[in-house]
Amino acid sequence: MPHQYIRKILEAKVYDVAIETPIHEAPSLSQRLNNQVLLKREDLQPVFSFKIRGAYNKMAQLTAEEKARGVTCASAGNHAQGVALAAKTMGIEAVIVMPSTTPEIKYKACEARGAKVILHGDTFDQALDFSLKLVEEKGYTFLHPYDDPYTIAGQGTIGMEILRQHTGQLDAIFVPVGGGGLAAGIATYIKYLRPDIKVIGVEYEESACLKAALEADERVKLSHVGIFADGIAVAQIGEETFKLCREYIDDVITVSSDEICASIKDIFDDTRSVCEPAGAVGLAGLKKYVSKTGASDQKLMAIASGANINFDRLRYVSERAELGEKREAIIAVTIPEQPGSFKKFCETLGKRNITEFNYRFHDPKNAKIFVGVQVHPDQMPIDNLINELKNKGYPVDNLTENEMAKLHIRHMVGGHSKAVQNEVVYRFEFPERPGALLNFLNKLGARWNISMFHYRNHGAAYGRVAVGLDIPQNDRQHVTSFLEELGYHYCEETDNQAYQAFLG
């Protein structure tokens, strides 16, 4: 099987539309990590993503009859743009089905290249079902975004370029994994010619379908997929890609949204380019690998796989980047409710900068303050800060990893209310689009009084809401069944320490 793929990669027809992307060093990050960090700049492709390689190579194999019938695909965005450009270049009709949650920048780019775009469903799987329905009804040729040998071979040309461009020492390559086409193509080629180079797959922790499949030793379908990194938001690894990844990938690392945001900032700092979340996943994995293994004086390469990000998502990325780099601590501190206590607290922090301060009067004796503090993972880590404050007599709760605190509490103004005796708190996620919040409220209905509500649109594909419901004790047994019927992903946060400290 590897011989067949090597030949397909060598013969791949990608350079009619794709470019051979450069490899750039990230000097600041290299110095910080004590390793030479290299970026393979697939974000510089004409469609700002590596996907043009696989899409064009697959379409170049179609017969004249298949081309005449037109093509269709389902995609969260980057594959769609590759198909749109390839179809325009070849003069083929393209109908592209994308989830309704697809960032506007992606579906507008497809339309600008002459493709017909249909927005359908909230997930990739729903878009896929509709695309396959078009194949049956209209006779279109279906172009799979990752689970096809020619698509895999097209992506594998990146591995070919890496070995041609970088002939010396190379210790590891970190590759984003969604459906697995990119990882399978690169790993198959690299391992055939340079088995000494590690190829490590990197997944967003909320869509880690390859990791789940490797642990189960078979393909599994995730019950829930987080789509912050929408370019790799896939519930099940491909059949063909799993065979190749299981054989040739050395390891799989999962990363958080905060770690991805920090890596977007790192790439910007060193290149002045802005990657999309999926595009920065490889670098996030590289950084985590260095942190866990203590690797030094190595040459490590990450695939910067794409740059299709909505501009308004950058405010969320900016907010979370410092947390992802562990350069900001979010803490709840109890200080005396008296003049001068805040000044004394600031003096205790020493040279650390306060990045955020939230407070509302509640208790005449003690004040509970929500504080963001600048820290440094090496010189001034979070644990040192917590211990210093406790040693000075301040009760402290570390909220740095608390999603309720980071997503909602830090943006809310209010306080404790004695008027609400039966408050139960939930966090919800729902597909973001015009009217989505109203639709959510309509579904929530008026069965119970809403006692607290926080929603903030930060340009992500999913809206996030914190809701307090005033539910009498004798009605609690009906809550779970109601929430399941509601159909949105949720988790209860009534016992969350950030909520209890400031709003409970």
Secondary structure, 3 states (H helix, E strand, C coil): CHHHHHHHHHCCCCCCCCCCCCEEECHHHHHHHCCEEEEEEHHHCCCCECHHHHHHHHHHCCCHHHHHHCEEEECCCHHHHHHHHHHHHHCCCEEEEECCCCCHHHHHHHHHCCCEEEECCCCHHHHHHHHHHHHHHHCCEECCCCCCHHHHHHHHHHHHHHHHHCCCCCCEEEEECCCCHHHHHHHHHHHHHCCCCEEEEEEEHHHCHHHHHHHHCCCCCCCCCCCCCHHHCCCCCCHHHHHHHHHHCCEEEEECHHHHHHHHHHHHHHHCCCCCHHHHHHHHHHHHHHHHHCCCCCEEEEEECECCCCHHHHHHHHHHHHHHCCCEEEEEEEEECCCCHHHHHHHHHCCCCEEEEECCCCCCCEEEEEEEEECECCCECHHHHHHHHHHCCCCEEECCCCHHHHHCHHHCCCCCCCCCCCEEEEEEEEECCCCHHHHHHHHHCCCCEEEEEEECCCCCCEEEEEEEEECCHHHHHHHHHHHHHHCCEEEECCCCHHHHHHCC
